[in-house]
């Protein structure tokens, strides 16, 4: 009975390892600003808006890249931890047979 519970724990830990590895490979999508309709455009402030928009997109894109890199590292570290836990549970199950 104890062996069966360790085998179930092994499967759960392997599943979590796989899921967290997949989470690490799915970055947050990039941010884009949709174009305004021609009715809403103001000719006087258009050049200032474009400069501010491009500056904002550059800075926000850098922020998203840093968040994606950090999330990838964290999720892969968690996947490694679950893999170690799964292997440990498997070894305990085999030792109890």
Order of alpha helices (4+ residues) and beta strands (2+ residues): alpha-alpha
